[in-house]
Amino acid sequence: MDTHFIPQQAVVLLENGLQLPLGTDGRAYFNYYWLRDNCPSSFDSATRERSFDIFHLEQPPRAASADIVGDTLIISWADETHVSRYPLSMLAANTGGQQRADPADLPRKAWFSDHYPQIQRFSQPDLMQDRSLVAQWIKAMIVDGLTIVTDMPDSDQGLTDTVRLMGHVRPTFFGEYFDVKTHINPTNTAYTAKALELHTDTPAEEYAPGIQFLHCRANTVQGGLSIYSDGVAVANAFRTADPEGFRLLSEIDIPFYCEHDDYDMRSRQRVIELDQHGEVSGLTISQHMADVFDLPQDVLDSYYPAFCRFGRMLQDDRFLMRFMMKAGECMVFDNHRVVHGRLAYSATTGDRYLRGCYADRAEMRSTYRALVSEGRFRA
């Protein structure tokens, strides 16, 4: 159909869709399937789910007529008795096939070894009373990947209540909670007084938990400084210094494992994780849970040196933050971004007890969206 002389305000019906006077060039195309599937009446206002099932149409959707009345496109559908009414503003927001705006898609802010005084801190009793403060807390988690919750109750329930502000306790093969203290028969290096190298937790899980909580209940021992590095800052620096090494670590999966009497967990992960924008979103790394690298030996000629260069960079003084955790504090951090560990301590000089658990990173972002936006539907 020749549309060159069609009036600008006219709706043009085509074989598979229609054209509207929208967009920067004054013409926007919409597919009939998309229009029928996204008719405003296709969504239930109570459940906010799509109630229309396009699979039940006996014929491909096709407009019998379509007109613009005021600020609304009205379509009468062929082979149906249905009439759809679309606000032009809704159609204008979907002219380019772009993804729906996401308030949780915030740019990450890299931090370095001097970051400890600037870590954003939130009082647990205040968080329990103020949902707007919870939104600020989660925003800090998305942007910085690390916060400290202060004034924690000295109880197991206090940790659970804190997690539930952003989501739910997410179990791992270790269970729902874990206690970091010296064990008589340890099944993990964390349960000893030895130094614990920088790592992300449970890399052997297919989908490792996203957010980690470490509630310090007691810490009076000599030594045991906590160490943290921002994987985003380190990986960005590595990308600049070693582009080929960065490519290898961000494109090739390596094996991880965690094995004991009652479990044998295995996965394959990429050391450097990228988001949908191609930006560094985090890391998966743990020397004590890295399995035997099963890559071809000639690939390892390049991969292993890059892996070691990156591992050494993680521990560089530019990035490595050291501090002593205090009783009543809870470290909350992105387990896919922040690598953490501790220095060795003397178990006979006092008491050191951290209670930990995890939450899901997607649930945290979901809570943030619900707190700061109206989503697809107005409340």
Kinemage of the C-alpha trace (Angstrom):
@kinemage 1
@onewidth
@group {chain A} dominant
@subgroup {mainchain}
@vectorlist {calphas} color= white
{ca met a 1} P 0.000 0.000 0.000
{ca asp a 2} L 1.325 3.461 -0.942
{ca thr a 3} L 1.004 5.597 2.206
{ca his a 4} L 2.858 8.661 0.850
{ca phe a 5} L -0.292 10.786 0.548
{ca ile a 6} L -2.122 9.416 3.601
{ca pro a 7} L -3.184 12.290 5.924
{ca gln a 8} L -0.901 12.548 8.961
{ca gln a 9} L -3.733 11.909 11.448
{ca ala a 10} L -5.063 8.823 9.643
{ca val a 11} L -4.583 5.266 10.899
{ca val a 12} L -3.240 3.036 8.134
{ca leu a 13} L -4.291 -0.625 8.234
{ca leu a 14} L -1.635 -2.981 6.863
{ca glu a 15} L -1.457 -6.757 6.479
{ca asn a 16} L 0.166 -7.571 9.846
{ca gly a 17} L -0.379 -4.363 11.771
{ca leu a 18} L -1.189 -0.684 11.534
{ca gln a 19} L 0.559 2.668 11.391
{ca leu a 20} L -0.152 5.606 13.684
{ca pro a 21} L 0.935 9.262 13.660
{ca leu a 22} L 3.319 8.751 16.584
{ca gly a 23} L 7.061 8.840 17.159
{ca thr a 24} L 9.852 11.111 16.031
{ca asp a 25} L 9.181 10.533 12.321
{ca gly a 26} L 5.417 10.883 12.692
{ca arg a 27} L 4.703 7.227 11.908
{ca ala a 28} L 4.801 4.279 14.307
{ca tyr a 29} L 4.018 0.687 13.406
{ca phe a 30} L 2.229 -1.762 15.751
{ca asn a 31} L 1.761 -5.473 15.146
{ca tyr a 32} L -1.832 -6.783 15.448
{ca tyr a 33} L -0.843 -9.659 17.744
{ca trp a 34} L 0.905 -7.205 20.081
{ca leu a 35} L -2.073 -4.838 20.056
{ca arg a 36} L -4.633 -7.573 20.754
{ca asp a 37} L -2.484 -9.139 23.475
{ca asn a 38} L -1.956 -5.791 25.201
{ca cys a 39} L -5.472 -4.398 25.049
{ca pro a 40} L -6.008 -2.645 28.414
{ca ser a 41} L -8.940 -4.983 29.051
{ca ser a 42} L -6.555 -7.969 28.795
{ca phe a 43} L -5.299 -7.326 32.337
{ca asp a 44} L -7.135 -8.053 35.581
{ca ser a 45} L -7.047 -4.940 37.777
{ca ala a 46} L -7.096 -6.985 40.996
{ca thr a 47} L -4.395 -9.583 40.234
{ca arg a 48} L -2.495 -7.275 37.812
{ca glu a 49} L -1.986 -10.310 35.579
{ca arg a 50} L -2.961 -10.788 31.956
{ca ser a 51} L -6.374 -12.480 31.899
{ca phe a 52} L -6.675 -12.663 28.101
{ca asp a 53} L -5.205 -15.781 26.456
{ca ile a 54} L -4.167 -15.083 22.877
{ca phe a 55} L -3.677 -18.825 22.304
{ca his a 56} L -7.480 -19.185 22.180
{ca leu a 57} L -7.948 -16.974 19.123
{ca glu a 58} L -9.124 -19.106 16.219
{ca gln a 59} L -7.854 -16.626 13.613
{ca pro a 60} L -4.852 -14.305 13.586
{ca pro a 61} L -5.950 -10.939 14.987
{ca arg a 62} L -6.798 -8.319 12.363
{ca ala a 63} L -8.348 -4.879 12.669
{ca ala a 64} L -11.653 -4.338 10.903
{ca ser a 65} L -11.398 -0.608 11.611
{ca ala a 66} L -9.244 1.721 13.645
{ca asp a 67} L -9.599 5.413 14.463
{ca ile a 68} L -8.083 7.994 16.761
{ca val a 69} L -10.643 9.725 18.946
{ca gly a 70} L -9.112 12.401 21.146
{ca asp a 71} L -6.134 10.796 22.885
{ca thr a 72} L -7.302 7.207 22.302
{ca leu a 73} L -6.839 4.655 19.533
{ca ile a 74} L -10.027 2.601 19.062
{ca ile a 75} L -9.826 -0.717 17.228
{ca ser a 76} L -12.746 -2.938 16.213
{ca trp a 77} L -11.402 -6.433 15.642
{ca ala a 78} L -12.369 -8.633 12.710
{ca asp a 79} L -13.729 -12.109 13.562
{ca glu a 80} L -14.451 -10.846 17.109
{ca thr a 81} L -17.013 -8.681 18.832
{ca his a 82} L -14.235 -7.064 20.849
{ca val a 83} L -13.319 -3.364 20.743
{ca ser a 84} L -9.995 -2.172 22.168
{ca arg a 85} L -9.198 1.325 23.444
{ca tyr a 86} L -5.543 2.318 23.838
{ca pro a 87} L -4.308 5.579 25.360
{ca leu a 88} L -1.913 7.116 22.847
{ca ser a 89} L 0.511 7.751 25.706
{ca met a 90} L 0.711 3.990 26.315
{ca leu a 91} L 1.414 3.339 22.625
{ca ala a 92} L 3.973 6.165 22.434
{ca ala a 93} L 5.921 4.519 25.269
{ca asn a 94} L 6.230 1.354 23.173
{ca thr a 95} L 7.095 2.647 19.715
{ca gly a 96} L 10.730 1.529 19.691
{ca gly a 97} L 10.550 -1.923 21.254
{ca gln a 98} L 12.540 -0.619 24.212
{ca gln a 99} L 12.474 -2.352 27.581
{ca arg a 100} L 10.140 -0.991 30.236
{ca ala a 101} L 11.883 1.524 32.489
{ca asp a 102} L 13.203 -0.183 35.613
{ca pro a 103} L 13.707 1.963 38.737
{ca ala a 104} L 15.993 -0.765 40.130
{ca asp a 105} L 18.373 -0.536 37.151
{ca leu a 106} L 20.693 1.912 38.889
{ca pro a 107} L 24.346 2.535 37.997
{ca arg a 108} L 26.819 0.958 40.389
{ca lys a 109} L 29.304 3.143 42.240
{ca ala a 110} L 32.730 1.565 42.606
{ca trp a 111} L 34.556 1.908 45.926
{ca phe a 112} L 38.100 1.344 47.114
{ca ser a 113} L 40.188 0.557 50.205
{ca asp a 114} L 39.315 3.839 51.964
{ca his a 115} L 35.570 3.264 51.766
{ca tyr a 116} L 34.894 2.064 55.330
{ca pro a 117} L 33.980 5.492 56.823
{ca gln a 118} L 31.635 6.135 53.876
{ca ile a 119} L 29.724 2.847 54.097
{ca gln a 120} L 26.067 3.790 54.412
{ca arg a 121} L 24.705 2.767 57.804
{ca phe a 122} L 21.082 2.200 58.802
{ca ser a 123} L 19.682 1.589 62.279
{ca gln a 124} L 17.695 -1.657 62.438
{ca pro a 125} L 14.931 -0.272 64.719
{ca asp a 126} L 14.520 2.697 62.344
{ca leu a 127} L 14.292 0.394 59.340
{ca met a 128} L 11.599 -1.633 61.076
{ca gln a 129} L 9.474 1.506 61.441
{ca asp a 130} L 10.064 3.412 58.194
{ca arg a 131} L 9.466 1.938 54.728
{ca ser a 132} L 10.932 5.017 53.029
{ca leu a 133} L 14.174 4.341 54.914
{ca val a 134} L 14.053 0.738 53.665
{ca ala a 135} L 13.922 2.119 50.128
{ca gln a 136} L 17.036 4.209 50.836
{ca trp a 137} L 18.763 1.143 52.290
{ca ile a 138} L 17.996 -1.012 49.255
{ca lys a 139} L 19.054 1.764 46.886
{ca ala a 140} L 22.413 1.865 48.693
{ca met a 141} L 22.650 -1.904 48.274
{ca ile a 142} L 22.034 -1.674 44.527
{ca val a 143} L 24.445 1.223 44.010
{ca asp a 144} L 27.232 0.384 46.494
{ca gly a 145} L 26.667 -3.338 47.027
{ca leu a 146} L 27.500 -3.017 50.735
{ca thr a 147} L 25.809 -1.471 53.800
{ca ile a 148} L 25.970 -1.855 57.572
{ca val a 149} L 22.823 -2.257 59.649
{ca thr a 150} L 23.481 -1.020 63.186
{ca asp a 151} L 21.707 -1.452 66.544
{ca met a 152} L 20.846 -5.067 65.769
{ca pro a 153} L 18.996 -6.995 68.496
{ca asp a 154} L 21.172 -9.684 70.052
{ca ser a 155} L 18.826 -12.445 68.898
{ca asp a 156} L 18.242 -14.868 66.058
{ca gln a 157} L 14.864 -13.264 65.377
{ca gly a 158} L 16.485 -9.864 64.900
{ca leu a 159} L 18.371 -11.146 61.871
{ca thr a 160} L 15.270 -12.786 60.394
{ca asp a 161} L 13.239 -9.594 60.842
{ca thr a 162} L 15.935 -7.589 59.069
{ca val a 163} L 16.055 -9.938 56.081
{ca arg a 164} L 12.280 -9.825 55.707
{ca leu a 165} L 12.406 -6.073 55.121
{ca met a 166} L 13.779 -6.802 51.636
{ca gly a 167} L 12.712 -10.384 50.945
{ca his a 168} L 12.904 -13.831 52.508
{ca val a 169} L 15.656 -15.981 53.937
{ca arg a 170} L 17.037 -17.926 51.002
{ca pro a 171} L 18.249 -21.429 51.942
{ca thr a 172} L 21.407 -23.006 50.576
{ca phe a 173} L 22.621 -26.584 50.859
{ca phe a 174} L 24.055 -25.505 54.250
{ca gly a 175} L 20.517 -24.681 55.449
{ca glu a 176} L 18.747 -21.403 56.163
{ca tyr a 177} L 21.285 -19.985 58.636
{ca phe a 178} L 24.923 -20.587 59.454
{ca asp a 179} L 27.008 -19.770 62.525
{ca val a 180} L 30.551 -18.534 61.944
{ca lys a 181} L 32.533 -19.599 64.992
{ca thr a 182} L 35.282 -22.072 65.749
{ca his a 183} L 33.933 -25.631 65.346
{ca ile a 184} L 35.512 -28.770 66.776
{ca asn a 185} L 35.021 -30.663 63.489
{ca pro a 186} L 34.837 -27.901 60.867
{ca thr a 187} L 33.326 -28.564 57.434
{ca asn a 188} L 34.344 -25.130 56.136
{ca thr a 189} L 37.397 -22.892 56.517
{ca ala a 190} L 35.116 -20.173 57.905
{ca tyr a 191} L 34.500 -22.390 60.950
{ca thr a 192} L 38.149 -22.240 61.994
{ca ala a 193} L 40.406 -19.457 63.300
{ca lys a 194} L 42.513 -19.574 60.130
{ca ala a 195} L 42.710 -16.760 57.604
{ca leu a 196} L 39.882 -16.854 55.066
{ca glu a 197} L 40.876 -15.581 51.641
{ca leu a 198} L 38.681 -13.241 49.615
{ca his a 199} L 35.766 -15.087 48.045
{ca thr a 200} L 32.104 -15.054 47.144
{ca asp a 201} L 29.901 -17.549 48.966
{ca thr a 202} L 28.528 -20.867 47.678
{ca pro a 203} L 29.839 -20.628 44.095
{ca ala a 204} L 29.145 -24.341 43.753
{ca glu a 205} L 25.413 -23.641 43.658
{ca glu a 206} L 23.918 -23.272 40.191
{ca tyr a 207} L 22.398 -19.971 41.312
{ca ala a 208} L 24.369 -18.682 44.270
{ca pro a 209} L 22.396 -16.492 46.711
{ca gly a 210} L 22.492 -12.799 45.891
{ca ile a 211} L 22.554 -10.946 49.216
{ca gln a 212} L 24.502 -11.991 52.300
{ca phe a 213} L 23.825 -10.963 55.904
{ca leu a 214} L 26.523 -11.356 58.572
{ca his a 215} L 25.247 -10.381 62.026
{ca cys a 216} L 28.078 -9.880 64.515
{ca arg a 217} L 26.900 -11.119 67.912
{ca ala a 218} L 30.330 -11.040 69.602
{ca asn a 219} L 33.873 -10.114 68.589
{ca thr a 220} L 36.446 -9.803 71.382
{ca val a 221} L 39.276 -11.901 69.925
{ca gln a 222} L 42.717 -10.694 68.937
{ca gly a 223} L 42.988 -10.473 65.143
{ca gly a 224} L 40.226 -11.471 62.782
{ca leu a 225} L 39.972 -8.216 60.841
{ca ser a 226} L 37.293 -8.392 58.144
{ca ile a 227} L 38.513 -7.807 54.584
{ca tyr a 228} L 36.323 -6.705 51.684
{ca ser a 229} L 36.936 -5.668 48.062
{ca asp a 230} L 34.500 -4.283 45.501
{ca gly a 231} L 34.450 -6.671 42.561
{ca val a 232} L 33.098 -3.950 40.296
{ca ala a 233} L 36.027 -1.626 41.026
{ca val a 234} L 38.591 -4.403 40.591
{ca ala a 235} L 37.071 -5.868 37.426
{ca asn a 236} L 36.751 -2.428 35.828
{ca ala a 237} L 40.439 -1.783 36.528
{ca phe a 238} L 41.307 -5.236 35.178
{ca arg a 239} L 39.305 -4.534 32.020
{ca thr a 240} L 41.462 -1.464 31.366
{ca ala a 241} L 44.774 -3.063 32.281
{ca asp a 242} L 44.234 -6.474 30.679
{ca pro a 243} L 41.457 -6.516 28.024
{ca glu a 244} L 42.257 -10.032 26.844
{ca gly a 245} L 42.363 -11.407 30.389
{ca phe a 246} L 39.055 -9.683 31.090
{ca arg a 247} L 37.553 -11.320 28.001
{ca leu a 248} L 38.678 -14.762 29.109
{ca leu a 249} L 37.322 -14.381 32.664
{ca ser a 250} L 34.008 -12.916 31.477
{ca glu a 251} L 33.346 -15.449 28.708
{ca ile a 252} L 34.629 -18.833 29.925
{ca asp a 253} L 32.895 -20.915 32.614
{ca ile a 254} L 35.018 -22.735 35.173
{ca pro a 255} L 33.959 -25.461 37.640
{ca phe a 256} L 33.276 -25.028 41.361
{ca tyr a 257} L 32.442 -27.670 43.942
{ca cys a 258} L 31.562 -28.163 47.595
{ca glu a 259} L 31.753 -31.719 48.882
{ca his a 260} L 31.377 -33.407 52.235
{ca asp a 261} L 29.706 -36.494 53.699
{ca asp a 262} L 26.125 -35.443 52.889
{ca tyr a 263} L 26.447 -33.246 49.823
{ca asp a 264} L 28.306 -32.961 46.539
{ca met a 265} L 27.422 -29.628 44.957
{ca arg a 266} L 28.841 -28.671 41.553
{ca ser a 267} L 28.402 -25.790 39.118
{ca arg a 268} L 30.066 -23.868 36.326
{ca gln a 269} L 30.394 -20.085 36.612
{ca arg a 270} L 32.137 -17.139 34.999
{ca val a 271} L 34.524 -15.294 37.267
{ca ile a 272} L 33.450 -11.868 35.963
{ca glu a 273} L 29.729 -11.314 35.472
{ca leu a 274} L 28.301 -8.737 33.049
{ca asp a 275} L 24.822 -7.209 33.056
{ca gln a 276} L 22.493 -6.484 30.133
{ca his a 277} L 24.422 -3.271 29.422
{ca gly a 278} L 27.769 -5.059 29.195
{ca glu a 279} L 28.862 -3.489 32.491
{ca val a 280} L 30.488 -5.472 35.312
{ca ser a 281} L 27.787 -6.636 37.718
{ca gly a 282} L 29.920 -8.813 39.946
{ca leu a 283} L 32.122 -11.839 40.478
{ca thr a 284} L 32.053 -15.510 41.306
{ca ile a 285} L 35.349 -16.549 42.823
{ca ser a 286} L 36.587 -18.804 45.607
{ca gln a 287} L 39.959 -20.514 45.689
{ca his a 288} L 38.902 -23.096 48.272
{ca met a 289} L 35.829 -24.090 46.222
{ca ala a 290} L 37.370 -23.963 42.733
{ca asp a 291} L 37.281 -27.442 41.188
{ca val a 292} L 40.007 -28.836 38.946
{ca phe a 293} L 39.914 -26.604 35.870
{ca asp a 294} L 38.769 -28.900 33.064
{ca leu a 295} L 39.454 -26.539 30.176
{ca pro a 296} L 41.669 -27.657 27.298
{ca gln a 297} L 45.274 -27.362 28.354
{ca asp a 298} L 46.124 -24.933 25.559
{ca val a 299} L 43.276 -22.661 26.726
{ca leu a 300} L 44.721 -22.824 30.240
{ca asp a 301} L 47.961 -21.444 28.802
{ca ser a 302} L 46.134 -18.109 28.613
{ca tyr a 303} L 43.363 -18.563 31.177
{ca tyr a 304} L 45.441 -19.441 34.262
{ca pro a 305} L 47.790 -16.435 34.017
{ca ala a 306} L 44.796 -14.107 33.578
{ca phe a 307} L 43.027 -15.764 36.512
{ca cys a 308} L 46.078 -15.275 38.729
{ca arg a 309} L 46.606 -11.672 37.628
{ca phe a 310} L 43.016 -10.917 38.548
{ca gly a 311} L 43.257 -12.738 41.886
{ca arg a 312} L 46.312 -10.712 42.848
{ca met a 313} L 44.552 -7.497 41.834
{ca leu a 314} L 41.654 -8.339 44.182
{ca gln a 315} L 44.122 -8.197 47.080
{ca asp a 316} L 45.837 -5.006 45.967
{ca asp a 317} L 45.985 -2.305 48.653
{ca arg a 318} L 44.079 0.060 46.337
{ca phe a 319} L 40.993 -2.118 46.698
{ca leu a 320} L 41.290 -4.075 49.953
{ca met a 321} L 39.286 -2.633 52.846
{ca arg a 322} L 40.171 -3.859 56.363
{ca phe a 323} L 38.180 -3.248 59.551
{ca met a 324} L 37.006 -4.871 62.761
{ca met a 325} L 33.350 -5.866 62.952
{ca lys a 326} L 31.526 -4.738 66.085
{ca ala a 327} L 28.872 -6.581 68.054
{ca gly a 328} L 25.443 -5.284 67.083
{ca glu a 329} L 26.389 -4.653 63.467
{ca cys a 330} L 25.185 -6.601 60.458
{ca met a 331} L 27.158 -6.501 57.224
{ca val a 332} L 24.753 -6.697 54.293
{ca phe a 333} L 26.354 -7.091 50.886
{ca asp a 334} L 25.914 -8.299 47.335
{ca asn a 335} L 27.360 -11.803 47.209
{ca his a 336} L 27.723 -11.506 43.422
{ca arg a 337} L 29.774 -8.327 43.696
{ca val a 338} L 31.616 -7.967 47.000
{ca val a 339} L 34.392 -10.423 47.806
{ca his a 340} L 34.995 -10.869 51.506
{ca gly a 341} L 37.183 -12.743 53.956
{ca arg a 342} L 39.048 -12.263 57.228
{ca leu a 343} L 42.479 -12.390 58.727
{ca ala a 344} L 43.432 -15.139 61.170
{ca tyr a 345} L 42.615 -14.695 64.846
{ca ser a 346} L 43.420 -16.255 68.207
{ca ala a 347} L 40.421 -18.312 69.280
{ca thr a 348} L 41.577 -18.423 72.923
{ca thr a 349} L 41.639 -14.635 73.409
{ca gly a 350} L 37.905 -14.023 73.420
{ca asp a 351} L 34.655 -14.805 71.630
{ca arg a 352} L 33.897 -14.345 67.930
{ca tyr a 353} L 30.417 -15.221 66.686
{ca leu a 354} L 28.742 -14.196 63.446
{ca arg a 355} L 25.319 -15.493 62.440
{ca gly a 356} L 24.670 -15.414 58.727
{ca cys a 357} L 22.072 -16.043 56.072
{ca tyr a 358} L 21.135 -14.981 52.564
{ca ala a 359} L 18.363 -13.329 50.601
{ca asp a 360} L 17.617 -13.254 46.897
{ca arg a 361} L 18.968 -10.316 44.876
{ca ala a 362} L 15.960 -10.276 42.530
{ca glu a 363} L 13.595 -10.174 45.524
{ca met a 364} L 15.506 -7.179 46.879
{ca arg a 365} L 15.080 -5.329 43.580
{ca ser a 366} L 11.408 -6.320 43.501
{ca thr a 367} L 10.891 -4.791 46.937
{ca tyr a 368} L 12.643 -1.606 45.813
{ca arg a 369} L 10.408 -1.266 42.743
{ca ala a 370} L 7.296 -1.768 44.866
{ca leu a 371} L 8.472 0.909 47.308
{ca val a 372} L 9.392 3.607 44.785
{ca ser a 373} L 7.111 3.133 41.771
{ca glu a 374} L 3.585 2.228 40.739
{ca gly a 375} L 4.709 -0.514 38.383
{ca arg a 376} L 2.561 -1.204 35.341
{ca phe a 377} L -0.689 -0.395 37.133
{ca arg a 378} L -1.701 2.530 39.232
{ca ala a 379} L -2.599 1.682 42.828
